[in-house]
Amino acid sequence: MTKYFIIILLFSFPLNVKEKNSNLSQEEIDVLINTHNKWRKEVGVPTLTWSDDLSKIAEKWAKELKKQGCAFKHSKYQYGENLFTGTTGYYNAEYVVNAWGSEKEFYSYKKNKCDKGKMCGHYTQMVWKNTTKVGCAKIICGGMETWVCEYDPPGNYVGKKPY
């Protein structure tokens, strides 16, 4: 008696998946965009779109910070830039953007400046009316996670209001 074995192989191929050039998950990217746009909607400026090119630049800078012994400083790129650092695994994309957005309470639109001794430039960059694109990355270094977001066109021009 002859025995036959049937082998069934199943393959799964993603359909209509846009290739992304980022060290972030698609979920993190979606949260970054949605949270930025939530803050922008509050002041009536157009939404941001994700830029893989800016994400690559953000990742390049994040890797450079790691090479510099987990440094925490701004690049000299021609883009607007926000940085955040905190304990690895504790902060997520939404928290990071909301931390920048929370600086809104220290920004006086009427005076177009931050309250004395307070920071608000991360917030004003996020809601800069002429900015149309953002790309971000994160890097883990020394038990810390550093997030970098690049904005194009940049904002925070002295004497100009963000919206």
Wavefront OBJ file of the C-alpha trace (Angstrom):
o trace
v 0.000 0.000 0.000
v 1.339 3.356 -1.032
v 1.135 6.196 1.473
v 0.836 9.780 0.395
v 1.674 12.806 2.498
v 0.289 16.153 1.712
v 2.258 19.128 2.900
v 0.503 22.448 2.964
v 2.606 25.562 3.164
v 1.016 28.811 4.150
v 2.607 32.120 3.347
v 1.518 35.485 4.522
v 2.287 38.577 2.511
v 1.300 42.035 3.704
v -0.819 43.864 1.176
v -0.673 47.605 0.592
v 1.881 48.158 3.338
v 3.903 51.295 2.778
v 7.575 50.708 3.395
v 8.713 52.969 6.192
v 12.187 54.117 6.890
v 12.015 54.578 10.635
v 13.099 52.861 13.805
v 9.596 53.521 15.146
v 6.638 51.197 14.830
v 3.710 52.233 12.651
v 1.651 52.579 15.823
v 4.213 55.007 17.290
v 4.249 57.014 14.064
v 0.448 57.226 14.056
v 0.420 58.358 17.696
v 3.124 60.957 17.052
v 1.196 62.428 14.115
v -2.196 62.296 15.821
v -0.915 63.843 19.031
v 0.933 66.633 17.212
v -2.209 67.344 15.208
v -4.362 67.411 18.339
v -2.224 70.297 19.648
v -2.259 72.001 16.250
v -6.047 71.715 15.964
v -6.432 73.602 19.258
v -4.911 76.696 17.650
v -6.389 76.229 14.173
v -3.291 75.441 12.138
v -3.090 72.798 9.378
v -2.191 69.229 10.203
v 1.303 67.784 9.891
v 2.190 64.828 7.700
v 4.851 62.218 8.385
v 8.130 62.484 6.497
v 10.339 59.418 6.113
v 13.164 61.751 5.048
v 12.902 63.753 8.281
v 12.652 60.504 10.232
v 15.974 59.378 8.722
v 17.540 62.702 9.711
v 16.134 62.381 13.240
v 17.504 58.845 13.482
v 20.904 59.994 12.219
v 21.025 62.645 14.961
v 19.816 60.194 17.623
v 22.629 57.797 16.667
v 25.122 60.667 16.822
v 23.923 61.529 20.339
v 24.525 57.905 21.322
v 28.037 58.012 19.808
v 28.696 61.086 21.931
v 28.092 59.137 25.132
v 24.324 59.619 25.335
v 24.584 63.371 24.813
v 21.457 65.501 24.941
v 21.814 68.499 22.674
v 20.323 69.961 19.544
v 21.743 69.332 16.100
v 22.715 72.104 13.757
v 20.411 70.854 10.992
v 18.292 73.374 9.098
v 15.084 71.944 10.560
v 13.112 72.687 13.688
v 13.868 70.096 16.322
v 12.410 68.836 19.589
v 14.206 66.474 21.969
v 12.963 64.428 24.899
v 14.769 61.983 27.154
v 13.604 59.736 29.953
v 13.968 56.298 31.472
v 13.756 53.527 28.872
v 10.347 51.887 28.657
v 8.561 54.443 30.790
v 7.588 57.064 28.204
v 5.636 56.471 25.014
v 5.095 58.572 21.889
v 1.932 60.205 23.215
v 3.591 61.186 26.482
v 6.566 62.693 24.648
v 4.458 64.939 22.384
v 2.153 65.903 25.239
v 5.179 66.861 27.345
v 6.150 69.356 24.636
v 2.539 70.452 24.260
v 2.191 71.045 27.995
v 4.518 74.022 27.591
v 1.507 75.835 26.147
v 0.651 77.050 29.649
v 3.929 78.992 29.708
v 3.427 80.670 26.319
v 1.804 84.095 26.062
v 0.416 84.624 22.575
v -0.236 88.284 23.320
v 3.396 88.893 24.349
v 4.714 86.195 21.988
v 7.112 84.844 24.594
v 7.511 82.301 27.347
v 6.832 83.112 30.970
v 9.992 84.160 32.799
v 12.123 81.144 33.659
v 9.918 78.720 31.693
v 10.308 76.865 28.408
v 7.742 76.954 25.624
v 9.793 76.595 22.420
v 8.990 72.910 22.011
v 5.311 73.780 22.031
v 5.632 76.690 19.601
v 7.645 74.527 17.177
v 4.926 71.857 17.260
v 2.204 74.367 16.385
v 4.194 76.571 13.999
v 1.664 77.391 11.272
v 4.067 77.077 8.325
v 5.433 73.699 9.399
v 3.942 70.919 7.282
v 6.048 67.817 7.953
v 7.542 65.972 10.906
v 9.759 62.933 11.234
v 10.950 61.383 14.467
v 13.184 58.660 15.858
v 14.262 57.311 19.204
v 17.434 55.784 20.552
v 18.173 53.852 23.730
v 21.391 54.730 25.477
v 22.547 54.203 29.051
v 19.119 53.203 30.322
v 17.572 56.286 28.770
v 15.392 56.690 25.691
v 15.929 59.848 23.663
v 13.304 61.002 21.176
v 14.178 63.362 18.318
v 11.611 65.044 16.064
v 12.567 67.184 13.060
v 10.152 69.758 11.600
v 10.054 71.267 8.110
v 9.811 74.113 7.467
v 11.268 75.050 10.860
v 9.613 77.501 13.211
v 10.487 79.598 16.224
v 11.626 82.686 14.358
v 12.346 85.595 16.693
v 9.647 88.246 16.477
v 7.196 85.961 14.623
v 4.125 84.372 16.169
v 3.638 80.632 15.710
v -0.019 80.950 14.602
l 1 2 3 4 5 6 7 8 9 10 11 12 13 14 15 16 17 18 19 20 21 22 23 24 25 26 27 28 29 30 31 32 33 34 35 36 37 38 39 40 41 42 43 44 45 46 47 48 49 50 51 52 53 54 55 56 57 58 59 60 61 62 63 64 65 66 67 68 69 70 71 72 73 74 75 76 77 78 79 80 81 82 83 84 85 86 87 88 89 90 91 92 93 94 95 96 97 98 99 100 101 102 103 104 105 106 107 108 109 110 111 112 113 114 115 116 117 118 119 120 121 122 123 124 125 126 127 128 129 130 131 132 133 134 135 136 137 138 139 140 141 142 143 144 145 146 147 148 149 150 151 152 153 154 155 156 157 158 159 160 161 162 163
